[in-house]
Amino acid sequence: MVERAEKVVLEDRRLSVEKFASKVGISVGFMHTILHEDLRMRKVSSRSVPRMLADDHKAARMAICQALLERDEGLKVVPHAPYSPDLAPSDFWLFPTMKDTLPGRTFTSRVAIASTIFQ
């Protein structure tokens, strides 16, 4: 049943859940269950899409990315997490200072703004 429902969904993702259910020949509630729990899909902009990548999709995506990186000779794969706090230090300390010093003022250059903020 799940395979039939998946086939119908993948044929035309823009159909409503009611139309999916009528094509498969099951109730709307059961179609919702299949979509959300079994197929892990949700509606996004009138289209049913997978909620998360399956393991085989992740592997295929990694292989494609690796091939693209290897194709470009100047790029090197770095073995670290892309959102490592060591790579992107937080600048949250800067925002309160900017809010306190910049309102109502006009500046002619970025240098003037920086010198005002970092006084």
Beta strands, then each sheet from edge to edge (+ up, - down):
strand 1: 41-43
strand 2: 48-50
sheet 1: 1+ 2-
end
